[in-house]
Amino acid sequence: MNENYLKEFERWTAGPRSRREALSLELQQHLREAEAAGELGSTLDRLGPPRDAAKAFAAGRDLRPAPLARRIAAALIDFAIPASIVLAVVVIGTIAGGDDAGRLLWEFGEDVAEEREPVWGTLQSIAAAAAVGAFLWWVAGLTIMEWRFGRGPGKAALGLRVVTEEATAPSFGQVVVRRLTLVFSGPLQIVDWAFALFDPRRQRAVEKLARTIVTQDETAEPRPSVAAGALA
């Protein structure tokens, strides 16, 4: 039995952990039966790579596109996490050092823009680290979480998940593409989100390009004997 194949299959299977584990166990059972019958090689050939097997198991799965309002709320939750950290530093600095803290982020931006070596106090260093951390969270942290788990804190809190149009887990490249406008576009986000207003699957413009969908999480267990149909 190829354990690596099963691990990769589970990685490409989208949905809650209970669903992924149940489908992995089902596939494992069928592969053991094929191995006992001397047909493991031909069975794996029919399934193809683990990602193709995950697509076969997801065939016919009903995807429920997430309401746009919940998606916006999830994005606001994700943004509120780094924003609250930066705000807390500014508030503490205002209390502790008068109006010095109110200028620290502006001064930090000026120093970077002019490529000068700034002279920081303790509070200013903390504020700079918080600003950098907030940026990295928005750019890299959420991207990695959506790639590995299908969602960040906002989507997890509201029961949402990023999947591909084939109902499998997205690749890293797909997650990067779907987040491009969220990170870099600025005003173009309005145009990007406008697509979701008229799309039946509530896909933004770059989500169509990435071939991903934000869905509401499943509450039901996977259909029985999914593997039987995938292996036929």
C-alpha contacts under 8 A as a table, 3 or more apart, distances in Angstrom:
res1	aa1	res2	aa2	distance
1	M	31	L	7.45
1	M	32	R	7.09
1	M	35	E	7.72
2	N	5	Y	5.37
2	N	6	L	6.79
3	E	6	L	5.19
3	E	7	K	6.27
4	N	7	K	5.05
4	N	8	E	6.13
5	Y	8	E	5.23
5	Y	9	F	6.06
5	Y	50	P	6.09
6	L	9	F	4.93
6	L	10	E	6.17
6	L	24	S	6.44
6	L	27	L	7.88
6	L	28	Q	7.18
6	L	50	P	7.43
7	K	10	E	5.17
7	K	11	R	6.21
8	E	11	R	4.92
8	E	12	W	6.40
8	E	50	P	5.70
8	E	51	R	7.38
9	F	12	W	5.35
9	F	13	T	6.27
9	F	24	S	7.13
9	F	50	P	4.53
9	F	51	R	6.15
9	F	53	A	6.78
9	F	54	A	5.89
10	E	13	T	5.04
10	E	20	R	5.70
10	E	21	E	7.01
10	E	23	L	7.80
10	E	24	S	5.94
10	E	54	A	7.70
11	R	14	A	7.74
11	R	169	A	7.27
12	W	50	P	7.30
12	W	51	R	5.62
12	W	54	A	5.95
12	W	168	T	5.79
12	W	169	A	4.83
12	W	170	P	7.46
13	T	20	R	5.85
13	T	51	R	7.99
13	T	54	A	5.40
13	T	55	K	7.92
13	T	58	A	7.82
13	T	168	T	5.22
13	T	169	A	5.59
14	A	20	R	6.86
14	A	150	G	7.53
14	A	163	V	6.42
14	A	167	A	6.58
14	A	168	T	4.80
14	A	169	A	4.51
15	G	19	R	6.11
15	G	20	R	6.46
15	G	150	G	8.00
15	G	161	R	7.52
15	G	169	A	7.92
15	G	217	D	6.84
15	G	218	E	7.00
16	P	19	R	5.41
16	P	20	R	6.47
16	P	217	D	7.38
16	P	218	E	7.36
17	R	20	R	5.10
17	R	21	E	6.01
18	S	21	E	5.26
18	S	22	A	6.04
18	S	221	E	7.95
19	R	22	A	5.14
19	R	23	L	6.21
19	R	221	E	6.41
19	R	222	P	6.16
20	R	23	L	5.34
20	R	24	S	6.09
21	E	24	S	5.01
21	E	25	L	6.12
22	A	25	L	5.20
22	A	26	E	6.21
22	A	222	P	7.58
23	L	26	E	4.96
23	L	27	L	6.13
23	L	222	P	7.46
23	L	226	V	7.79
23	L	227	A	7.80
24	S	27	L	5.14
24	S	28	Q	6.05
25	L	28	Q	4.93
25	L	29	Q	6.20
26	E	29	Q	5.22
26	E	30	H	6.45
26	E	225	S	7.75
26	E	226	V	7.94
26	E	227	A	6.49
27	L	30	H	5.19
27	L	31	L	6.11
27	L	227	A	5.90
28	Q	31	L	5.11
28	Q	32	R	6.16
29	Q	32	R	5.15
29	Q	33	E	6.32
30	H	33	E	5.02
30	H	34	A	6.17
30	H	227	A	7.17
30	H	228	A	7.86
31	L	34	A	4.90
31	L	35	E	6.00
31	L	40	L	6.40
31	L	43	T	7.53
32	R	35	E	4.93
32	R	36	A	6.12
32	R	40	L	7.84
33	E	36	A	5.10
33	E	37	A	6.30
34	A	37	A	5.07
34	A	38	G	6.18
34	A	39	E	4.88
34	A	40	L	4.85
34	A	43	T	6.89
35	E	38	G	4.99
35	E	39	E	5.61
35	E	40	L	4.50
36	A	39	E	7.54
36	A	40	L	7.97
37	A	40	L	7.67
38	G	41	G	7.90
39	E	42	S	5.48
39	E	43	T	6.09
40	L	43	T	5.06
40	L	44	L	6.15
41	G	44	L	5.30
41	G	45	D	6.21
42	S	45	D	4.95
42	S	46	R	6.29
43	T	46	R	5.17
43	T	47	L	6.34
43	T	231	L	6.98
44	L	47	L	5.00
44	L	48	G	5.95
45	D	48	G	5.18
46	R	231	L	6.99
47	L	50	P	7.61
47	L	52	D	6.68
47	L	53	A	5.14
47	L	56	A	7.75
47	L	230	A	7.52
47	L	231	L	6.65
48	G	51	R	7.98
48	G	52	D	5.78
48	G	53	A	6.24
49	P	52	D	5.32
49	P	53	A	6.34
50	P	53	A	4.93
50	P	54	A	6.19
51	R	54	A	5.05
51	R	55	K	6.36
52	D	55	K	5.00
52	D	56	A	6.27
53	A	56	A	5.02
53	A	57	F	6.27
53	A	230	A	7.59
54	A	57	F	5.12
54	A	58	A	6.16
54	A	168	T	6.46
55	K	58	A	5.02
55	K	59	A	6.13
55	K	166	E	6.26
55	K	167	A	7.10
55	K	168	T	6.14
56	A	59	A	5.21
56	A	230	A	5.37
57	F	226	V	6.17
57	F	227	A	6.52
57	F	229	G	7.97
57	F	230	A	5.70
58	A	61	R	5.42
58	A	166	E	7.03
58	A	167	A	5.84
58	A	168	T	6.78
59	A	166	E	7.27
59	A	167	A	7.72
61	R	167	A	7.06
63	L	167	A	7.21
63	L	215	T	6.42
63	L	216	Q	7.85
64	R	215	T	5.28
64	R	216	Q	5.69
65	P	201	R	5.38
65	P	202	R	6.35
65	P	213	I	6.88
65	P	214	V	5.94
65	P	215	T	4.36
65	P	216	Q	6.24
66	A	70	R	6.87
66	A	71	R	6.72
66	A	160	L	6.81
66	A	202	R	7.20
66	A	214	V	5.80
66	A	215	T	4.68
66	A	216	Q	5.14
67	P	70	R	5.50
67	P	71	R	6.49
67	P	202	R	7.36
68	L	71	R	5.02
68	L	72	I	6.25
68	L	196	A	7.36
68	L	197	L	7.62
68	L	202	R	6.75
69	A	72	I	5.22
69	A	73	A	6.21
70	R	73	A	4.95
70	R	74	A	6.09
70	R	158	L	7.01
71	R	74	A	5.07
71	R	75	A	6.29
71	R	155	K	7.44
71	R	160	L	7.84
71	R	214	V	7.94
72	I	75	A	5.08
72	I	76	L	6.23
73	A	76	L	5.06
73	A	77	I	6.30
73	A	154	G	7.45
74	A	77	I	5.11
74	A	78	D	6.38
74	A	153	P	7.80
74	A	154	G	4.03
74	A	155	K	5.18
74	A	157	A	7.55
74	A	158	L	6.68
75	A	78	D	5.13
75	A	79	F	6.18
75	A	154	G	6.16
75	A	155	K	7.73
76	L	79	F	4.99
76	L	80	A	5.88
76	L	154	G	7.46
77	I	80	A	5.01
77	I	81	I	6.63
77	I	153	P	7.35
77	I	154	G	4.97
78	D	81	I	5.71
78	D	82	P	7.73
78	D	138	W	7.87
78	D	152	G	7.17
78	D	153	P	6.27
78	D	154	G	5.19
79	F	82	P	6.07
79	F	83	A	6.22
79	F	138	W	7.27
80	A	83	A	4.95
80	A	84	S	5.70
81	I	84	S	5.45
81	I	85	I	6.64
82	P	85	I	5.15
82	P	86	V	6.42
82	P	130	A	7.96
82	P	133	G	7.59
82	P	134	A	4.56
82	P	135	F	7.79
82	P	137	W	7.12
82	P	138	W	7.78
83	A	86	V	5.28
83	A	87	L	6.05
83	A	134	A	7.01
84	S	87	L	4.96
84	S	88	A	5.94
85	I	88	A	5.14
85	I	89	V	6.42
85	I	130	A	6.70
85	I	134	A	7.72
86	V	89	V	5.22
86	V	90	V	6.35
86	V	127	A	6.86
86	V	130	A	5.74
86	V	131	A	6.19
86	V	134	A	7.48
87	L	90	V	5.09
87	L	91	V	6.11
88	A	91	V	5.12
88	A	92	I	6.10
89	V	92	I	5.19
89	V	93	G	6.00
89	V	126	I	7.56
89	V	127	A	6.00
89	V	130	A	7.72
90	V	93	G	5.01
90	V	94	T	6.02
90	V	101	A	5.68
90	V	102	G	6.49
90	V	127	A	7.32
91	V	94	T	5.04
91	V	95	I	6.30
91	V	101	A	7.81
92	I	95	I	5.20
92	I	96	A	6.04
93	G	96	A	5.00
93	G	97	G	5.47
93	G	98	G	7.17
93	G	100	D	7.31
93	G	101	A	4.76
93	G	102	G	7.66
93	G	123	L	6.76
94	T	97	G	5.42
94	T	98	G	4.85
94	T	99	D	5.77
94	T	100	D	6.91
94	T	101	A	5.22
94	T	102	G	6.50
95	I	98	G	5.98
97	G	100	D	5.77
97	G	101	A	6.52
98	G	101	A	6.88
99	D	102	G	5.20
99	D	103	R	6.97
100	D	103	R	5.58
100	D	104	L	6.52
101	A	104	L	5.10
101	A	105	L	7.84
101	A	123	L	7.85
101	A	124	Q	7.44
102	G	105	L	7.37
103	R	106	W	5.34
103	R	107	E	6.01
104	L	107	E	5.08
104	L	108	F	6.01
104	L	124	Q	6.10
104	L	127	A	7.32
105	L	108	F	4.90
105	L	109	G	6.26
105	L	127	A	7.17
105	L	128	A	7.04
105	L	131	A	7.89
106	W	109	G	5.18
106	W	110	E	6.29
107	E	110	E	4.98
107	E	111	D	6.05
108	F	111	D	5.19
108	F	112	V	6.29
108	F	118	P	7.68
108	F	128	A	6.87
109	G	112	V	5.23
109	G	113	A	6.09
110	E	113	A	5.07
110	E	114	E	6.06
111	D	114	E	5.30
111	D	115	E	5.88
111	D	116	R	5.23
111	D	117	E	6.82
111	D	118	P	6.04
112	V	115	E	4.95
112	V	116	R	6.51
113	A	116	R	7.90
120	W	123	L	7.81
120	W	124	Q	5.46
120	W	125	S	5.76
121	G	124	Q	5.18
121	G	125	S	6.15
122	T	125	S	5.21
122	T	126	I	6.36
123	L	126	I	5.12
123	L	127	A	6.19
124	Q	127	A	5.01
124	Q	128	A	6.11
125	S	128	A	5.09
125	S	129	A	6.15
126	I	129	A	5.09
126	I	130	A	6.09
127	A	130	A	5.01
127	A	131	A	6.17
128	A	131	A	5.11
128	A	132	V	6.20
129	A	132	V	5.13
129	A	133	G	5.89
130	A	133	G	4.96
130	A	134	A	5.99
131	A	134	A	5.12
131	A	135	F	6.29
132	V	135	F	5.13
132	V	136	L	6.16
133	G	136	L	5.08
133	G	137	W	6.00
134	A	137	W	5.06
134	A	138	W	6.31
135	F	138	W	5.23
135	F	139	V	6.11
136	L	139	V	5.10
136	L	140	A	5.30
136	L	141	G	6.30
137	W	140	A	5.59
137	W	141	G	4.27
137	W	142	L	6.15
138	W	141	G	6.06
138	W	142	L	5.79
138	W	143	T	7.76
138	W	183	V	7.22
139	V	142	L	6.57
139	V	143	T	6.51
139	V	183	V	6.13
140	A	143	T	5.13
140	A	144	I	6.10
141	G	144	I	5.37
141	G	145	M	6.26
142	L	145	M	5.03
142	L	146	E	6.08
142	L	151	R	7.81
142	L	152	G	5.79
143	T	146	E	5.31
143	T	147	W	6.20
143	T	175	V	6.39
143	T	176	V	6.56
143	T	179	R	7.35
144	I	147	W	5.03
144	I	148	R	6.09
144	I	172	F	7.78
145	M	148	R	5.20
145	M	149	F	5.51
145	M	150	G	6.70
145	M	151	R	6.00
145	M	152	G	5.58
146	E	149	F	5.34
146	E	150	G	4.13
146	E	151	R	4.27
146	E	152	G	5.87
146	E	162	V	6.96
146	E	175	V	6.79
147	W	150	G	5.66
147	W	151	R	7.65
147	W	169	A	7.84
147	W	170	P	6.40
147	W	171	S	6.43
147	W	172	F	5.45
147	W	175	V	6.09
149	F	152	G	7.65
150	G	161	R	5.35
150	G	162	V	4.95
150	G	163	V	6.80
150	G	169	A	6.81
150	G	170	P	7.44
151	R	154	G	7.66
151	R	155	K	5.50
151	R	156	A	6.17
151	R	160	L	7.15
151	R	161	R	5.31
151	R	162	V	6.16
152	G	155	K	5.60
152	G	156	A	6.11
153	P	156	A	5.00
153	P	157	A	6.02
154	G	157	A	5.23
154	G	158	L	6.46
155	K	158	L	5.18
155	K	159	G	5.83
155	K	160	L	4.60
155	K	161	R	6.25
156	A	159	G	5.16
156	A	160	L	6.01
156	A	161	R	7.40
157	A	160	L	7.83
159	G	216	Q	5.88
159	G	217	D	5.36
160	L	214	V	6.56
160	L	215	T	5.55
160	L	216	Q	4.59
160	L	217	D	5.40
161	R	214	V	5.45
161	R	215	T	5.32
161	R	216	Q	6.33
161	R	217	D	6.19
162	V	169	A	7.45
162	V	170	P	7.28
162	V	212	T	6.69
162	V	213	I	5.74
162	V	214	V	4.50
162	V	215	T	6.34
163	V	166	E	7.77
163	V	167	A	5.52
163	V	168	T	5.62
163	V	169	A	5.13
163	V	170	P	5.66
163	V	212	T	5.59
163	V	213	I	5.46
163	V	214	V	6.33
163	V	215	T	7.16
164	T	167	A	5.06
164	T	168	T	5.33
164	T	169	A	6.12
164	T	170	P	5.45
164	T	211	R	5.85
164	T	212	T	4.15
164	T	213	I	5.87
165	E	168	T	7.52
165	E	211	R	5.61
165	E	212	T	5.41
165	E	213	I	6.20
170	P	174	Q	5.95
170	P	175	V	6.54
170	P	212	T	7.18
171	S	174	Q	5.22
171	S	175	V	6.46
172	F	175	V	5.21
172	F	176	V	6.25
173	G	176	V	5.09
173	G	177	V	6.25
174	Q	177	V	5.21
174	Q	178	R	6.23
174	Q	210	A	5.00
174	Q	211	R	7.35
174	Q	212	T	7.24
175	V	178	R	5.21
175	V	179	R	6.27
175	V	210	A	7.43
176	V	179	R	5.34
176	V	180	L	6.26
177	V	180	L	5.28
177	V	206	V	6.58
177	V	207	E	7.49
177	V	209	L	7.52
177	V	210	A	5.72
178	R	181	T	7.45
178	R	206	V	5.20
178	R	207	E	4.93
178	R	209	L	7.61
178	R	210	A	5.71
178	R	212	T	7.42
179	R	182	L	5.16
179	R	183	V	6.32
179	R	206	V	7.76
180	L	183	V	5.45
180	L	184	F	6.01
180	L	185	S	7.15
180	L	206	V	7.55
181	T	184	F	5.29
181	T	185	S	4.46
181	T	186	G	7.24
181	T	188	L	6.96
181	T	189	Q	5.82
181	T	192	D	7.30
181	T	206	V	7.45
182	L	185	S	6.42
182	L	186	G	7.58
182	L	189	Q	6.60
183	V	186	G	7.76
185	S	188	L	5.14
185	S	189	Q	5.98
186	G	189	Q	5.88
187	P	190	I	5.93
187	P	191	V	7.75
188	L	191	V	5.26
188	L	192	D	6.21
189	Q	192	D	4.82
189	Q	193	W	5.94
190	I	193	W	5.30
190	I	194	A	6.01
191	V	194	A	4.99
191	V	195	F	6.87
192	D	195	F	5.84
192	D	196	A	7.67
192	D	204	R	5.42
192	D	205	A	5.04
192	D	206	V	6.89
193	W	196	A	5.40
193	W	197	L	7.15
193	W	204	R	5.21
193	W	205	A	7.14
194	A	197	L	5.33
194	A	198	F	7.36
194	A	204	R	7.15
195	F	198	F	5.76
195	F	199	D	6.14
195	F	202	R	7.59
195	F	203	Q	6.73
195	F	204	R	5.15
195	F	205	A	5.70
196	A	199	D	5.08
196	A	200	P	7.86
196	A	201	R	7.56
196	A	202	R	4.26
196	A	203	Q	4.83
196	A	204	R	4.78
196	A	205	A	7.48
197	L	202	R	6.53
198	F	202	R	7.25
199	D	202	R	4.97
199	D	203	Q	6.12
200	P	203	Q	7.83
201	R	213	I	7.18
202	R	213	I	7.63
202	R	214	V	7.87
203	Q	206	V	7.97
203	Q	207	E	5.56
203	Q	208	K	6.11
203	Q	212	T	7.66
203	Q	213	I	6.12
203	Q	214	V	7.59
204	R	207	E	5.05
204	R	208	K	6.43
205	A	208	K	5.33
205	A	209	L	6.64
206	V	209	L	4.81
206	V	210	A	6.06
207	E	210	A	4.83
207	E	211	R	5.62
207	E	212	T	5.26
207	E	213	I	6.76
208	K	211	R	4.84
208	K	212	T	6.57
218	E	221	E	7.80
222	P	226	V	7.88
223	R	226	V	6.13
225	S	228	A	5.30
225	S	229	G	7.08
226	V	229	G	5.60
226	V	230	A	6.43
227	A	230	A	4.90
227	A	231	L	5.88
228	A	231	L	5.34
228	A	232	A	6.16
229	G	232	A	5.24
